[in-house]
Amino acid sequence: MESREEISYVSQQEAIEIDHMLMGPLGFTVDQLMELAGLSVASAIGEVYSSSEYTRVLVISGPGNNGGDGLVAARHLHHFGYKPSICYPKRSNKPLFAGLVTQLESLSVPFLPVEDLSVQLSSNFEIIVDAIFGFSFHGNPRSPFDSLIRRLVSIRNQQHTHEKAAVIISIDIPSGWHVEAGDVCGESIEPDMLVSLTAPKLCAKMFRGPHHLLGGRFVPPSIIEKFKLKLPSYPGTSMCVRIGNLPETNLPAQKGIFAASVSLEVEEDPIDQFQKWFGDALGAGIKEPHYMVLSTAGKDAKPSSRMISLEGINKYGFVWHTNYGSRKAREISENHHASLLFYWGPLKCQVRVEGFVEQVSDEESDQYFSNLPRDTQIRPIVSKQSTRIHGREGLYQQYKELEEKYHDRTLIPRPKQWGGYRLIPDFFEFWQGEESQVHLKLRYYVEEIDGRRVWRIHRLVPKLAESASSL
Ligand SMILES: Cc1cc2nc3c(=O)[nH]c(=O)nc-3n(C[C@H](O)[C@H](O)[C@H](O)COP(=O)(O)O)c2cc1C
């Protein structure tokens, strides 16, 4: 697996030029490239999601070549043992696309009109392939793709709260993202898997899902040389190769082995207990276990909650980063007490943490900021959290201006309105539910003894629960 830093990311213009070279002097046809793209996508899906567990696949195809890649992928997926269905609302009448439709129809792959898709896509499909827009798309998505994209966004939100949600796989570009700047509004699809084609586009640097793969094992040396591309080598005879790892975090490394449940051993220090359960969550394959609910309340005592990404944990507490002009920041400045909540559904686990919040030092925020990729550094400068925004184009314009301003790789200063907070815990509750209704409940309270923080453990295990509500 190659690290992100060692791989080239190409701009929209470079991607267009690469295509022109491939289909010009290098003798490829669009049919061939589409076939290779679709095969790479189907292979990537096969590598990560087994057909026995993730059988039903919905491919949403857009009107252009990205849609064609999706149609080819669907044909291969059928032959790999999946059950694909297609939603292809704006069909191209070019012979290439008509041929792909005929091929799928001959395999009895169903084509579903948008109106026939159930509201809850996750109840009918385990995988949704986003083959709506590719790297040449610009502007705002039109009907019916705008509402289809919104449905994919809502699945993503559902994943944070619900155990059973379809996984989303985007082909080359998550639809709705800008090909270079990514999800500038912070409101678009967040796929579980991105399959970049030929070379990852700049927006892929902002991909934070667990599976980033590259397909397109055919790039001739003249293209590599001309565009100075650094691409990973493909293993064996594979049509795809993995790029990058789980979301960047300084939390425990991903474990290869899948754990069936959390460890029931009790640590004296709740931070150690948390680290152990967090490791178990990663080991169980839970996606993004570092997302947590942060609840705050200002001087009016009205609570507010939102999802936040945990960026660091050590013996002093839990750190996240945000905009210091946001609502949560205002509430924290008025009342330093807050709570965090982690929920790891497949393990039936919940961890509650309460404590006192402090702003981390400027040096600590600077250090964290300086280690972020440059395009990720520009986003918080553009972002005005908890304030009204005036359209995607305006934000993108501002993003481009900043990109231009810092194109010579001068140091990007951390925006003053952005930085870290740390919650210093004084209470933990570790809860694990069991089918048998015997629940583990472990509480830690802090006590000050001779100026030292000492943890007291209340172990309420095993306890026969009278009813779920009594917990
Ligand atoms: C999964 C997920 C992770 C998020 N992570 C962060 C984060 O790390 N920092 C942040 O400021 N906002 C994050 N957000 C956005 C927040 O939930 C929230 O919308 C934003 O911070 C504004 O909140 P406020 O107006 O209550 O301050 C995340 C949202 C989601 C859905």
The ligand as an ORCA input file, in Angstrom:
! r2SCAN-3c Opt
* xyz 0 1
  C     -19.190     12.743     10.675
  C     -19.033     14.222     10.935
  C     -17.831     14.693     11.423
  C     -17.660     16.055     11.671
  N     -16.488     16.489     12.174
  C     -16.338     17.812     12.471
  C     -15.126     18.289     13.079
  O     -14.187     17.536     13.339
  N     -15.050     19.614     13.348
  C     -16.083     20.468     13.090
  O     -15.946     21.655     13.370
  N     -17.235     20.048     12.517
  C     -17.393     18.739     12.220
  N     -18.563     18.291     11.663
  C     -19.652     19.273     11.449
  C     -20.383     19.478     12.803
  O     -21.236     18.378     13.076
  C     -21.235     20.761     12.815
  O     -22.169     20.739     11.775
  C     -20.390     22.022     12.692
  O     -19.188     21.898     13.439
  C     -21.163     23.250     13.203
  O     -21.609     22.989     14.515
  P     -22.086     24.154     15.551
  O     -22.828     25.174     14.723
  O     -22.978     23.451     16.528
  O     -20.879     24.712     16.194
  C     -18.738     16.951     11.405
  C     -19.934     16.450     10.910
  C     -20.079     15.103     10.666
  C     -21.398     14.601     10.113
*
